[in-house]
Amino acid sequence: MLGKDAAAFLCRNSGALVDAETPELLGDATRVTVPCGGRIDVLHLLKAVESGARTVVVVACHLDNCKSLSATDEAELRVARANALLVEAGSAARCAICRAAANAPADLRRALSEAIRPIGNRGSEAEEVTAA
Amino acid sequence: MIVADRKPFEEILDILGDAERILVSACNTCVTVCLVGGRREAALLASQLRIHAQEAGRTIEVRENSLERHCDREFLDALTEDLEWADVMLSTACGVGVNLVSDVNPTRRIAPAVNTTFLGATDVPGRWPCGGSQEGNCEVDKETPCAWQDIIERLDGQGRSAELEVFEPIKDWRPSHAGGRRRRIVEEVFAGDPEVSE
């Protein structure tokens, strides 16, 4: 479960739908629903960190389950760029991307667990997501 | 267009020193096209500076603005208010822009946030070629084919390499702006309109 120091950008075609059914997965994170995971820019991720988030998660569609051919790939590249800029800036905050589908909350649980574990190892206060 | 690379963040921090009021000024022309110094990249740099200050427990203020061109005096008046406020202005424009802004504002501290690298045209988005080649490839990036070498090889292939030895005549600039006001009327569009055809 994510704490108050987390922010989540949710694709309305996947992440937002999973969150509506199983809100406990994202816990107390601040949610922002976006039209598509590919619409997230590096600047959105950095602004979330500027606003106090230590963990920023983008919840987008699976590669083969997305209305866009490249949105999830683009989101992944932007998350990587944001992390590189955060490292440069000396910040311990980190961004991660999780892939999810509206009808498979277990996917999001697993993806969050995998994405946040390395963040936790770098000193974030984010807790590891455990299976319900 | 002029192509640039952003300076390493550590170098930018060294330039800024103890400055507390920082203006990050973007240029909307060449460096915007090469995705290094436009509004978006300036906003990313400004955000990085704020995050770095938060981590270091420092209080700084960072403003952002953008000009159509830093290398054109007529646009520089828009900087005046922000320049008076700032301890230092970080320009994401090329060296030409940084120099002109410094010349026009000799009492203000203007610093470059990018390294100006070369002149290049857009090959595909995100890739910009330049001159200078070795074994058919760019001197700067050995993976990039040299555009000039391609021209030579293409002419060779067409049996036209002798054309490279022909001196080109001096360009006739008379039809350009130097020849005075230009006017082109498409008769079939304005037929019968006495104001246009006069």
Interface residues (C-beta under 8 A of the other chain):
Chain A: D41 V42 L43 L46 K47 V49 E50 L85 L86 E88 A89 G90 S91 A92 A93
Chain B: P8 F9 E10 R40 A43 L44 S47 Q48 L49 R50 I51 H52 Q54 E55 A56
